[in-house]
Amino acid sequence: MKVLLIIVGAMGALLFARAVKFGPMESAPLHSIVAWAISIASLVSAVWLAKLKFPAWAAIFGAMAIALNVLAPLDMPANWFGPLNISCGVLCAACVVRNWE
């Protein structure tokens, strides 16, 4: 469980850094790597939380995996990406704080 929470915490940190447009993460190759890492981490977290029998958290991370996916991105206004990243980062932080033992 601790490994999962570390992954979720790292994903939350990346989401917050993306929301504030942290300079080094805005470069072309690193931007796509971070986007893929967040997308994969949210999907893995959703599946892992479902296996651990945390259905609410699994549903939340499943929704994040859909909203943050790289293969078929949602068509939403550009000004929504900052608040979406912040809200997903807050949910990651809440999951870590709630489930850390």
Contact map, one row per residue, 1 for C-alpha under 8 A:
11111000000000000000000000000000000000000000000000000000000000000000000000000000000000000000000000000
11111100000000000000000000000000000000000000000000000000000000000000000000000000000000000000000000010
11111110000000000000000000000000000000000000000000000000000000000000000000000000000000000000000000000
11111111000000000000000000000000000000000000100100000000000000000000000000000000000000000000000000000
11111111100000000000000000000000000000000000000000000000000000000000000000000000000000000000001100110
01111111110000000000000000000000000000000000000000000000000000000000000000000000000000000000000100000
00111111111000000000000000000000000000001000100000000000000000000000000000000000000000000000000000000
00011111111100000000000000000000000000001100100000000000000000000000000000000000000000000001101100000
00001111111110000000000000000000000000000000000000000000000000000000000000000000000000000001100100000
00000111111111000000000000000000000000000000000000000000000000000000000000000000000000000000000000000
00000011111111100000000000000000000011001100000000000000000000000000000000000000000000001001000000000
00000001111111110000000000000000000000000000000000000000000000000000000000000000000000011111100000000
00000000111111111000000000000000000000000000000000000000000000000000000000000000000000001000000000000
00000000011111111100000000000000010001000000000000000000000000000000000000000000000000000000000000000
00000000001111111110000000000000000001000000000000000000000000000000000000000000000011011000000000000
00000000000111111111000000000000000000000000000000000000000000000000000000000000000011001000000000000
00000000000011111111110010000000000000000000000000000000000000000000000000000000000000000000000000000
00000000000001111111110010000000000000000000000000000000000000000000000000000000010010000000000000000
00000000000000111111110000000000000000000000000000000000000000000000000000000000111011000000000000000
00000000000000011111110000000000000000000000000000000000000000000000000000000000010000000000000000000
00000000000000001111111011000000000000000000000000000000000000000000000000000000000000000000000000000
00000000000000001111111111000000000000000000000000000000000000000000000000000000000000000000000000000
00000000000000000000111111100000000000000000000000000000000000000000000000000000000000000000000000000
00000000000000000000011111100100000000000000000000000000000000000000000000000000000000000000000000000
00000000000000001100111111100110010000000000000000000000000000000000000000000000000000000000000000000
00000000000000000000111111110110000000000000000000000000000000000000000000000000000000000000000000000
00000000000000000000001111111110000000000000000000000000000000000000000000000000000000000000000000000
00000000000000000000000001111111000000000000000000000000000000000000000000000000000000000000000000000
00000000000000000000000000111111100000000000000000000000000000000000000000000000000000000000000000000
00000000000000000000000111111111110000000000000000000000000000000000000000000000000000000000000000000
00000000000000000000000011111111111000000000000000000000000000000000000000000000000000000000000000000
00000000000000000000000000011111111100000000000000000000000000000000000000000000000000000000000000000
00000000000000000000000000001111111110000000000000000000000000000000000000000000000000000000000000000
00000000000001000000000010000111111111000000000000000000000000000000000000000000000000000000000000000
00000000000000000000000000000011111111100000000000000000000000000001010000000000000000000000000000000
00000000000000000000000000000001111111110000000000000000000000000000110000000000000000000000000000000
00000000001000000000000000000000111111111000000000000000000000000000000000000000000000000000000000000
00000000001001100000000000000000011111111100000000000000000000000001000000000000000000000000000000000
00000000000000000000000000000000001111111110000000000000000000001001110000000000000000000000000000000
00000000000000000000000000000000000111111111000000000000000000001000000000000000000000000000000000000
00000011001000000000000000000000000011111111100000000000000000000000000000000000000000000000000000000
00000001001000000000000000000000000001111111110000000000000011011000000000000000000000000000000000000
00000000000000000000000000000000000000111111111000000000000011001000000000000000000000000000000000000
00000000000000000000000000000000000000011111111100000000000000000000000000000000000000000000000000000
00010011000000000000000000000000000000001111111110000000010010000000000000000000000000000000000000000
00000000000000000000000000000000000000000111111111000000111111001000000000000000000000000000000000000
00000000000000000000000000000000000000000011111111100000010001000000000000000000000000000000000000000
00010000000000000000000000000000000000000001111111110000010000000000000000000000000000000000000000000
00000000000000000000000000000000000000000000111111111110110000000000000000000000000000000000000000000
00000000000000000000000000000000000000000000011111111110110000000000000000000000000000000000000000000
00000000000000000000000000000000000000000000001111111100000000000000000000000000000000000000000000000
00000000000000000000000000000000000000000000000111111100000000000000000000000000000000000000000000000
00000000000000000000000000000000000000000000000011111110000000000000000000000000000000000000000000000
00000000000000000000000000000000000000000000000011111111110000000000000000000000000000000000000000000
00000000000000000000000000000000000000000000000011001111111000000000000000000000000000000000000000000
00000000000000000000000000000000000000000000000000000111111100000000000000000000000000000000000000000
00000000000000000000000000000000000000000000010011000111111110000000000000000000000000000000001000000
00000000000000000000000000000000000000000000111111000111111111000000000000000000000000000000000000000
00000000000000000000000000000000000000000000010000000011111111100000000000000000000000000000000000000
00000000000000000000000000000000000000000000010000000001111111110000000000000000000000000000000000000
00000000000000000000000000000000000000000110110000000000111111111000000000000000000000000000000000000
00000000000000000000000000000000000000000110011000000000011111111100000000000000000000000000000000000
00000000000000000000000000000000000000000000000000000000001111111110000000000000000000000000000000000
00000000000000000000000000000000000000000100000000000000000111111111000000000000000000010000000000000
00000000000000000000000000000000000000110110010000000000000011111111100000000000000000000000000000000
00000000000000000000000000000000000000000000000000000000000001111111100000000000000000000000000000000
00000000000000000000000000000000000000000000000000000000000000111111100011000000000000000000000000000
00000000000000000000000000000000001001100000000000000000000000011111110011000000000000000000000000000
00000000000000000000000000000000000100100000000000000000000000001111111111000000000000000000000000000
00000000000000000000000000000000001100100000000000000000000000000001111110000000000000000000000000000
00000000000000000000000000000000000000000000000000000000000000000000111110000000000000000000000000000
00000000000000000000000000000000000000000000000000000000000000000000111111000000000000000000000000000
00000000000000000000000000000000000000000000000000000000000000000011111111100000000000000000000000000
00000000000000000000000000000000000000000000000000000000000000000011100111110000000000000000000000000
00000000000000000000000000000000000000000000000000000000000000000000000011111000000000000000000000000
00000000000000000000000000000000000000000000000000000000000000000000000001111101000000000000000000000
00000000000000000000000000000000000000000000000000000000000000000000000000111111100000000000000000000
00000000000000000000000000000000000000000000000000000000000000000000000000011111100000000000000000000
00000000000000000000000000000000000000000000000000000000000000000000000000001111111000000000000000000
00000000000000000000000000000000000000000000000000000000000000000000000000011111111100000000000000000
00000000000000000010000000000000000000000000000000000000000000000000000000001111111110000000000000000
00000000000000000111000000000000000000000000000000000000000000000000000000000011111111000000000000000
00000000000000000010000000000000000000000000000000000000000000000000000000000011111111100000000000000
00000000000000000000000000000000000000000000000000000000000000000000000000000001111111110000000000000
00000000000000110110000000000000000000000000000000000000000000000000000000000000111111111000000000000
00000000000000110010000000000000000000000000000000000000000000000000000000000000011111111100000000000
00000000000000000000000000000000000000000000000000000000000000000000000000000000001111111110000000000
00000000000100100000000000000000000000000000000000000000000000010000000000000000000111111111000000000
00000000001110110000000000000000000000000000000000000000000000000000000000000000000011111111100000000
00000000000100000000000000000000000000000000000000000000000000000000000000000000000001111111110000000
00000000000100000000000000000000000000000000000000000000000000000000000000000000000000111111111000000
00000001101100000000000000000000000000000000000000000000000000000000000000000000000000011111111100000
00000001100100000000000000000000000000000000000000000000000000000000000000000000000000001111111110000
00000000000000000000000000000000000000000000000000000000000000000000000000000000000000000111111111000
00001001000000000000000000000000000000000000000000000000100000000000000000000000000000000011111111100
00001101100000000000000000000000000000000000000000000000000000000000000000000000000000000001111111110
00000000000000000000000000000000000000000000000000000000000000000000000000000000000000000000111111110
00000000000000000000000000000000000000000000000000000000000000000000000000000000000000000000011111110
00001000000000000000000000000000000000000000000000000000000000000000000000000000000000000000001111111
01001000000000000000000000000000000000000000000000000000000000000000000000000000000000000000000111111
00000000000000000000000000000000000000000000000000000000000000000000000000000000000000000000000000111
